[in-house]
Amino acid sequence: VDFINGNALEVPFPDHKFTHVFGCDAWSYFPDKLQLYKAAYRVLKPNGLISFLDMASDIPVRFHYEEYYGQVHPETIARYTSLLESAGFDQVQHHDTTDLACKDILSRMYKQVARRDRIIASVGSEAYFMFLELWAEILTFFSERKTTH
């Protein structure tokens, strides 16, 4: 596996280079997802697979953590599907992983609390509580179905 730091909208690869493109909890930060999906489509070989995990919402949402991480732009499932189809993808499927994401977040929060002394010693209490608040906020939105995953 090679990791390349760069702009996902300026993918430095030739057309049809990859069999798979994967994104994980980051693509909702792109306000113009069509451009992102077109870039992914361009580098995929014919019958290639794009797969991503991200937040979706049928209502406008604002997160407190955006103050630290930037504005999130979740789309509706229908809008994600439409954008992917507009980019050239023709077999779009959605799998709701909200319940799995909630379990994962709870596990992360438990580990953060259980290891709080070591974490605070390493990064300080402000960063520790900021991350704990971030996970609590996301978990609340998922649990209340204001957003899905």
C-alpha positions in Angstrom: 0.0 0.0 0.0 1.3 3.4 -0.9 -0.1 6.6 0.7 0.1 9.8 -1.2 -0.7 13.1 0.4 -2.5 15.5 -2.0 -5.6 17.0 -3.3 -8.3 14.3 -4.0 -9.7 16.6 -6.8 -6.3 16.6 -8.5 -5.5 12.8 -8.6 -2.0 12.4 -10.1 -2.7 9.1 -11.9 -3.5 8.1 -15.4 -7.0 7.1 -16.5 -8.1 3.5 -15.6 -5.2 2.9 -13.2 -7.1 1.2 -10.3 -9.6 -1.6 -9.7 -10.9 0.0 -6.4 -11.3 3.4 -4.9 -12.1 3.7 -1.2 -13.0 6.6 1.1 -13.6 6.5 4.8 -15.4 9.3 6.7 -13.8 12.2 4.8 -15.7 12.8 1.6 -18.5 14.6 3.4 -16.1 17.5 3.8 -16.2 18.1 0.0 -18.9 20.6 -0.9 -18.7 19.6 -4.6 -18.8 15.8 -4.5 -19.5 15.4 -8.2 -16.0 16.6 -9.0 -14.6 14.1 -6.5 -16.7 11.2 -7.9 -15.6 12.1 -11.5 -12.0 12.0 -10.4 -12.5 8.6 -8.9 -14.4 7.4 -11.9 -11.6 8.5 -14.2 -8.9 6.5 -12.4 -11.0 3.3 -12.2 -10.6 0.5 -14.7 -13.8 -0.5 -16.4 -16.0 -2.4 -13.9 -13.9 -0.9 -11.1 -15.5 -0.5 -7.7 -15.9 2.7 -5.6 -16.8 2.2 -2.0 -17.0 4.7 0.8 -18.3 5.2 4.3 -19.7 8.6 5.1 -22.4 10.5 6.8 -25.7 11.1 5.2 -28.6 13.4 6.3 -32.1 14.3 5.1 -32.0 17.5 7.1 -29.4 20.3 7.3 -27.1 19.6 10.3 -24.3 21.5 12.0 -21.8 20.0 14.3 -20.0 21.7 17.0 -16.8 19.9 16.1 -16.8 21.6 12.7 -15.1 24.4 14.6 -12.0 22.2 14.8 -12.3 20.0 11.7 -14.1 22.1 9.1 -17.6 22.2 7.7 -19.3 18.9 6.9 -21.6 18.6 3.8 -23.6 15.4 4.2 -25.9 14.6 1.4 -29.1 12.6 1.3 -28.9 9.0 0.1 -30.8 10.0 -3.0 -28.4 12.9 -3.6 -25.3 10.7 -3.1 -26.8 8.2 -5.6 -27.6 10.9 -8.1 -24.1 12.4 -7.9 -22.5 9.0 -8.4 -24.7 8.2 -11.4 -23.9 11.7 -12.8 -20.2 10.9 -12.5 -20.6 7.7 -14.6 -21.3 5.0 -12.0 -24.1 2.7 -13.0 -24.7 0.1 -10.3 -25.0 2.2 -7.1 -26.0 0.5 -3.9 -26.4 1.8 -0.4 -25.8 -0.1 2.8 -26.8 1.6 6.0 -24.0 1.1 8.6 -25.3 3.4 11.2 -25.8 0.7 13.9 -22.3 -0.6 13.3 -20.9 3.0 13.4 -22.6 3.5 16.8 -21.1 0.4 18.2 -17.7 1.5 16.9 -18.0 4.9 18.4 -19.1 3.5 21.8 -16.1 1.2 21.8 -13.7 4.2 20.9 -15.3 6.3 23.7 -14.9 3.5 26.2 -11.2 3.1 25.3 -10.7 6.9 25.6 -12.3 6.9 29.0 -10.4 3.8 30.2 -7.1 5.3 29.0 -7.8 8.9 29.9 -4.7 9.3 32.2 -2.3 8.2 29.5 -4.1 10.1 26.8 -4.2 13.3 28.8 -0.5 12.9 29.7 0.2 12.6 26.0 -2.0 15.3 24.4 -3.4 17.3 27.3 -6.8 17.6 28.7 -8.1 20.1 26.1 -7.5 17.7 23.2 -8.7 14.8 25.2 -12.1 16.4 26.0 -12.4 17.8 22.5 -12.1 14.3 21.0 -14.5 12.8 23.6 -17.0 15.6 22.8 -16.6 14.9 19.1 -17.4 11.3 19.4 -20.4 12.0 21.8 -21.8 14.5 19.3 -21.5 12.1 16.3 -23.0 9.3 18.4 -25.9 11.5 19.4 -26.7 12.5 15.8 -26.5 8.9 14.7 -28.6 7.7 17.6 -31.3 10.3 17.0 -31.1 9.5 13.3 -30.4 13.1 12.4 -27.6 11.5 10.4 -26.9 8.0 9.1 -23.7 6.3 8.0 
